């Protein structure tokens, strides 16, 4: 199992819009494509309150490339993303990393 940590660094004031897009659009499309989320987090106390953190779960890098690739070219996603960004981008930049569990990690 591979876990991908993605951090969306939002444009000022746009985190509520990004959360709404995930809740009402993105998660349904992920389900359609078989993309599995572990969870989503925002910063309660810390350096930045404009970031959204989430973790995806993959069987392999090959599965990730296949499923994520299909999602990114889905015409519905392209249309809905454009609609939600009509007033400007929601995300300034994205950081992502692929995590390998330690031998003592509860999640393997």
DAMO-V114340 format. One record per helix or strand. SS is the DSSP state (H for helix, E for strand). FROM is the first residue (numbers start at 1). LEN is the number of residues. Records with the same first field share a line. If there is no record, write none. Layout:
BEGIN
SS = FROM-LEN, FROM-LEN
END
This chain:
BEGIN
E = 2-9, 36-7, 51-8, 91-9
H = 15-19, 61-12, 75-10
END
